[in-house]
Amino acid sequence: MNTATDSFYADALGTRHAPAPGARIVCLVPSITELLCDLGLAGQLVGRTGFCVHPRDVVAAIPKVGGTKDVNIDKIRRLAPTHVVVNIDENNKPTVDALAAFVPHIVVTHLNAPRDNLHLARLMGGIFGADEAAARWCAAFEAEHAALRALPKEPARTVLYCIWQDPWMTVSDGTYIAAMLAELGWRVPDLGADRYPRFAWSQALVDGLDAVLLSTEPYRFTEAHADALEKQLGIPVLLVDGEMMSWYGSRALAGLRYLRALPALLDGRHGSV
């Protein structure tokens, strides 16, 4: 934690970054691009990914530099950023290493639980000169989190959160999504050591589940997928908003509100996002 006498801000790898209010920022993390804009830093963003789509009217003016995985290194070089913001889960290490060869500062993020958003906001605000906006954002987050924690205790449920099909993939304990579900007292099944394991449907797997959640991203599951799978499995299958469940930063505020409504949606079996 930074103290009043420490003007440096440590990222997820422990790298200490000095305040740089005039920074030229390329952000390769869609959810953090949104947070930077909401902290009033859009004018310092010189590059973003094609998946950085919020806030839509603001990011439209910011040049795209490829995707989160297929980054255009040469384009970033021409943009001459002083800082590139990356995420351990979303960006490839070889890409980050290539950027580090010419970008003075690589800011690495890694969020594993909802309250990690508080450090993220303070990190972005501290480095890029938006401390007051970050403090206001953190206060709003604390209020939303307190409202979630004030809910009556939910019954424990085991839910399979699906992020892909062909092959089927889910999330493991220790991921941000699993930690979001844990706020409700829900748990995900142990399907191996991978953070995002592949799995095959079996009766033994289904028998250990209370429900299946199909996410709208990264795979675009729909209500039709949910209806068909529910008929096949014979247990509740709910379509859930992937941005609400997995995006850090600004969208995490709405995500906490969305979590508060999720038990009722699941109990209705055919609730929609």
C-alpha positions in Angstrom: 0.0 0.0 0.0 1.2 3.5 -0.8 1.8 5.9 2.1 1.9 9.6 2.2 5.7 9.6 1.9 5.7 7.1 -0.9 4.9 8.6 -4.3 5.2 5.4 -6.2 2.4 2.9 -7.0 3.0 -0.8 -7.2 1.4 -2.8 -10.0 0.5 -6.6 -9.9 4.1 -7.6 -10.4 5.3 -5.2 -7.7 6.8 -2.8 -10.2 6.7 0.7 -8.8 5.4 3.5 -11.0 5.9 7.2 -10.3 3.0 9.6 -10.9 2.9 10.6 -14.6 -0.1 13.0 -15.0 1.0 13.8 -18.6 1.3 10.2 -19.7 0.5 8.9 -23.2 -1.5 5.7 -22.4 -2.2 2.6 -24.5 -4.6 0.3 -22.7 -4.9 -3.3 -23.9 -7.6 -4.2 -21.3 -11.2 -3.3 -22.3 -12.6 -3.0 -18.8 -9.7 -0.8 -17.7 -10.0 1.4 -20.8 -13.6 2.2 -19.6 -12.3 2.9 -16.0 -9.6 5.3 -17.3 -12.3 7.2 -19.3 -14.6 7.4 -16.2 -11.7 8.7 -14.2 -11.4 11.6 -16.7 -8.3 10.2 -18.5 -9.7 9.7 -22.0 -7.6 12.6 -23.3 -4.4 10.7 -22.4 -5.5 7.5 -24.1 -3.6 7.3 -27.4 -4.5 3.6 -28.2 -7.0 0.9 -27.3 -8.0 -2.6 -28.5 -11.0 -3.2 -30.8 -12.7 -4.8 -27.8 -12.4 -1.6 -25.7 -16.0 -0.5 -26.6 -17.1 1.4 -23.5 -17.9 4.2 -23.1 -18.8 3.9 -26.8 -19.0 7.7 -27.7 -15.6 8.4 -26.0 -13.5 5.5 -27.3 -14.6 6.0 -30.9 -12.0 8.8 -31.2 -9.2 6.6 -29.7 -7.1 4.6 -32.3 -7.4 0.8 -32.3 -4.2 -1.3 -32.0 -5.6 -4.7 -32.6 -7.1 -7.2 -30.2 -6.2 -8.2 -26.7 -4.2 -11.1 -28.0 -3.3 -10.0 -31.6 -1.8 -6.6 -30.8 -0.3 -4.5 -33.6 3.2 -3.8 -32.2 4.3 -1.4 -35.0 1.2 0.7 -34.6 1.8 1.0 -30.9 5.4 2.0 -31.6 4.2 4.8 -33.9 1.8 6.1 -31.2 4.8 6.5 -28.9 3.1 5.7 -25.5 4.9 6.4 -22.3 2.7 3.7 -20.6 0.9 0.5 -21.7 -1.7 -1.0 -19.3 -1.9 -4.8 -19.6 -3.5 -7.7 -17.7 -2.1 -11.1 -16.9 -5.2 -13.0 -17.9 -6.1 -11.0 -21.1 -2.7 -10.3 -22.7 0.0 -12.6 -23.9 3.4 -12.4 -22.2 5.4 -12.4 -25.6 3.4 -9.4 -26.7 4.1 -7.6 -23.4 7.8 -8.5 -23.6 7.9 -7.0 -27.1 6.3 -3.8 -25.9 8.6 -3.5 -23.0 11.5 -3.2 -25.4 10.4 0.3 -26.4 7.6 1.4 -24.0 9.1 3.1 -20.9 6.4 1.8 -18.5 4.4 -1.4 -18.6 1.6 -1.3 -15.9 0.6 -4.9 -15.2 -2.8 -5.7 -13.6 -4.2 -8.9 -12.2 -7.6 -9.0 -10.4 -8.8 -12.1 -8.7 -11.7 -10.8 -6.6 -14.2 -7.9 -6.7 -12.4 -5.9 -4.0 -9.2 -5.9 -6.0 -11.0 -3.1 -8.0 -10.2 -0.7 -5.2 -6.5 -1.2 -5.7 -7.0 -1.0 -9.5 -8.8 2.4 -9.3 -6.2 3.8 -6.9 -3.4 2.5 -9.1 -4.8 4.1 -12.2 -5.7 7.3 -10.4 -2.4 7.5 -8.7 -0.2 7.0 -11.7 -2.1 9.1 -14.1 -3.1 12.0 -11.9 -6.7 11.3 -11.1 -6.5 10.6 -7.3 -9.7 12.5 -6.4 -11.8 10.8 -9.1 -10.4 7.4 -8.0 -11.3 8.2 -4.4 -14.9 9.0 -5.4 -15.1 5.8 -7.5 -13.8 3.7 -4.5 -16.4 5.2 -2.2 -19.2 4.3 -4.7 -17.7 0.7 -4.9 -17.7 0.4 -1.1 -21.4 1.4 -1.0 -22.4 -1.1 -3.6 -20.4 -3.9 -1.9 -21.9 -3.1 1.4 -25.4 -3.4 -0.2 -24.5 -6.8 -1.6 -23.1 -8.0 1.7 -26.3 -6.8 3.5 -28.5 -9.3 1.5 -30.0 -12.3 3.4 -27.6 -15.2 3.2 -28.0 -17.3 0.1 -28.2 -21.1 0.2 -25.0 -22.7 -1.0 -25.1 -23.7 -4.6 -22.7 -25.3 -7.0 -22.9 -23.6 -10.4 -21.0 -24.3 -13.6 -20.2 -21.0 -15.4 -19.6 -21.7 -19.1 -17.5 -19.3 -21.2 -17.2 -21.4 -24.4 -18.4 -24.3 -26.3 -16.7 -26.5 -29.0 -14.8 -27.1 -26.7 -16.8 -26.5 -23.6 -14.9 -24.3 -21.1 -15.5 -23.0 -17.7 -13.8 -21.1 -14.8 -12.0 -22.5 -11.9 -11.9 -21.4 -8.3 -9.4 -18.5 -7.9 -10.7 -16.6 -11.0 -12.4 -13.3 -10.8 -15.7 -14.8 -11.9 -15.6 -17.5 -9.3 -14.9 -14.8 -6.7 -17.9 -12.8 -7.9 -20.1 -16.0 -7.5 -18.6 -16.6 -4.0 -20.0 -13.2 -3.0 -23.4 -15.0 -3.1 -22.0 -18.1 -1.4 -22.0 -20.0 -4.7 -19.1 -22.2 -5.7 -17.8 -23.6 -9.0 -16.9 -27.3 -9.4 -13.3 -28.4 -9.3 -12.5 -29.5 -12.9 -8.7 -29.5 -12.9 -5.8 -27.2 -12.3 -6.3 -24.9 -15.3 -7.8 -21.4 -14.6 -10.2 -21.9 -17.5 -10.5 -25.7 -17.9 -12.1 -27.6 -20.7 -14.7 -30.2 -19.7 -17.1 -32.8 -21.1 -20.7 -33.2 -20.1 -21.4 -36.3 -18.0 -24.2 -37.4 -15.7 -21.8 -37.4 -12.8 -21.0 -33.7 -13.5 -24.6 -32.7 -13.8 -25.6 -34.6 -10.7 -23.2 -32.4 -8.7 -24.6 -29.1 -10.0 -27.5 -26.9 -8.8 -27.4 -24.9 -12.1 -25.5 -23.9 -15.2 -24.7 -20.3 -16.1 -24.1 -19.5 -19.8 -22.1 -16.3 -20.2 -22.8 -13.8 -23.1 -19.0 -13.5 -23.5 -16.4 -14.4 -24.7 -18.7 -16.9 -26.4 -22.0 -15.4 -27.4 -24.4 -17.7 -25.7 -28.0 -16.8 -26.1 -31.4 -17.6 -24.6 -31.8 -20.3 -27.3 -28.6 -22.0 -26.0 -29.9 -21.8 -22.4 -33.3 -23.3 -23.3 -31.9 -26.1 -25.3 -29.3 -27.0 -22.7 -31.9 -26.9 -19.8 -34.0 -29.4 -21.7 -31.0 -31.6 -22.2 -29.7 -31.5 -18.7 -32.9 -31.3 -16.6 -31.4 -28.6 -14.3 -31.8 -24.8 -14.4 -29.7 -23.1 -17.1 -29.5 -19.3 -16.9 -28.0 -16.8 -19.4 -25.9 -14.3 -17.6 -24.4 -11.0 -18.7 -20.6 -11.7 -19.1 -19.7 -8.0 -18.8 -21.4 -7.8 -15.4 -19.7 -10.9 -14.2 -16.2 -10.5 -15.5 -15.3 -6.9 -16.3 -13.2 -5.0 -13.8 -13.3 -1.3 -13.1 -16.3 0.8 -13.9 -18.5 -2.1 -14.9 -17.8 -3.8 -11.6 -20.1 -1.2 -9.9 -23.0 -2.4 -12.1 -21.7 -5.9 -11.6 -22.3 -5.8 -7.9 -25.9 -4.6 -8.5 -26.3 -7.4 -11.0 -25.1 -10.0 -8.5 -27.8 -8.8 -6.1 -30.5 -9.7 -8.7 -28.9 -13.0 -9.8 -30.5 -15.3 -7.2 -34.0 -14.2 -8.2 -33.1 -14.7 -11.9 -31.9 -18.2 -11.2 -34.9 -19.1 -9.1 -37.1 -18.0 -12.0 -35.1 -20.4 -14.2 -35.8 -18.5 -17.4 -34.7 -15.1 -16.3 -32.8 -13.1 -18.9 -30.1 -10.5 -18.8 
